[in-house]
Amino acid sequence: MSIFILLSTEEMSKKPLILVTNDDGLFAPGLKALVQIAEDLGEVVVVAPGSPQSGKGHAITINEPLRINRVDAFGKIEAYECSGTPVDCVKLAKIILLKNKTIDLCVSGINHGSNASINIIYSGTLSAAMEASLEGVQSIGFSLLDYSFNANFEICKPFVKKICEYVLQNNLHKTKLLNVNIPVGHIQGVRICRQANARWVEEFQEGTDPKGEKYYWLTGRFENLDNGSDSDIQALNNGYISVVPSQHDLTQYDAIQPLMRLQETI
Amino acid sequence: MSIFILLSTEEMSKKPLILVTNDDGLFAPGLKALVQIAEDLGEVVVVAPGSPQSGKGHAITINEPLRINRVDAFGKIEAYECSGTPVDCVKLAKIILLKNKTIDLCVSGINHGSNASINIIYSGTLSAAMEASLEGVQSIGFSLLDYSFNANFEICKPFVKKICEYVLQNNLHKTKLLNVNIPVGHIQGVRICRQANARWVEEFQEGTDPKGEKYYWLTGRFENLDNGSDSDIQALNNGYISVVPSQHDLTQYDAIQPLMRLQETI
């Protein structure tokens, strides 16, 4: 009996620690799908925002305090609701809840809607994953190209699981962040890609509120400017899951030399 | 007389259009300093957040409407207060206030505090400039390494002006975004740099609010992990203004080939 207990404890301690988060909030079906996948792969802790945080980018809360509450959202799995942004969730999880214990994988999503191409800049989902990656944690942001609350996550679940398993089993070395986007419907496979050159063509819907004050509400359409066959948008258009290895060094290296004239001018 | 008017109009239309914004809000002394510099160089429009927006990163407001109000903050200069984030300010300025007119330069700041190295990810100042750069506008984020409200911007003003003039007079081609950080005190000159590898070592100050509820308040210290002589932190430590040409493609290109095994696995 004592041997059995020893083995069992040892086995448990080998389970990878997986942090699950998102930007759509604790009750988004995409988060539930990701938690279901993660619990097959390791010990899971969920920390998600209390309210939808789409478009929050890499925002952090510095001028006010944050709150966290344990919630019974996923049965036996430890789950917390956080008052802040997706990046706040990751910081609180790492420092307060996990007391700087080593996190083996951070998965964020599955987002309801695309985070391909330039969307990575605006995305709370990807910013949460990036925040974990800044701490050296292998991190993946998952997004399904369906914005609806009732999006069907079943088709993509086996693929999401395989990608998580690959990252858990293989050291990706310098690569700490994958931006994974998933097309709707039948999936042809996976493509390793670069971020497409694309933009949002935006407008503001103008209106007048009940008090007679004018308001502006952001709206827009996505425009792909990239004809390359190796971009994430191209992969998605062909029915493939796009995987973009991503990083946080924004330096435009090939511009350093041409700019030396500015250095000499001043 | 009519000839005089014609010439005068023509001359006016030649003045570059400069959009000035920040993340510290409309009444920050750093914004005033930047407006004073910009008005010597062109036609200026100021659009700044109504409240401090430090750490807002590339957040945008999509779930609620935005407001803009004309304010008399800088005498004759057109100035507006916006209810949203720094990125919202730039979108509203471009689409609503300037009706998609060509902006020749967008300057953001001068921020009260450093945006060197990894701070670019969290910074509202730099995200505002990046948003303009996504629209093809040559953009500069300026930050002084002094967090105090009463920071002295006088020493750096001639340098800020020269950098703006250089960008207005020289086509930087593909380069659309400069992250400029300014040391405190005597300035040795300007250095074109890459983003240093650095991180925030963070903690949460724990407390209890008047209602007896626990809260967590983010605090931290910056840690430079980079010994390279060509980084922005190194330039700043040596008394130079750091200029990092920056961009929004987060693809980690050298990771694409090693990841092909993942593509083949699935």
Interface residues (C-beta under 8 A of the other chain):
Chain A: P52 S54 G55 K56 G57 H58 A59 I60 T61 I62 N63 E64 P65 L66 R67 I68 T85 V87 D88 K91 L92 I95 I96 I118 I120 I121 Y122 S127 M130 L134 E135 F159 K162 I163 Y166 N170 L172 H173 K174 T175 L177 N179 G189 V190 R191 I192 C193 R194 Q195 N197 R199 E202 E203 F204 E206 G207 D209 E213 K214 Y215 Y216 W217 L218 I241 V243 V244 P245 S246 Q247 H248 D249 L250 T251 Q252 Y253 D254 A255 I256 P258 L259 M260 R261 L262 Q263 T265 I266
Chain B: P52 S54 G55 K56 G57 H58 A59 I60 T61 I62 N63 E64 P65 L66 R67 I68 T85 V87 D88 K91 L92 I95 I96 I118 I120 I121 Y122 S127 M130 L134 E135 F159 K162 I163 Y166 N170 L172 H173 K174 T175 L177 N179 G189 V190 R191 I192 C193 R194 Q195 N197 R199 E202 E203 F204 E206 G207 D209 E213 K214 Y215 Y216 W217 L218 I241 V243 V244 P245 S246 Q247 H248 D249 L250 T251 Q252 Y253 D254 A255 I256 P258 L259 M260 R261 L262 Q263 T265 I266
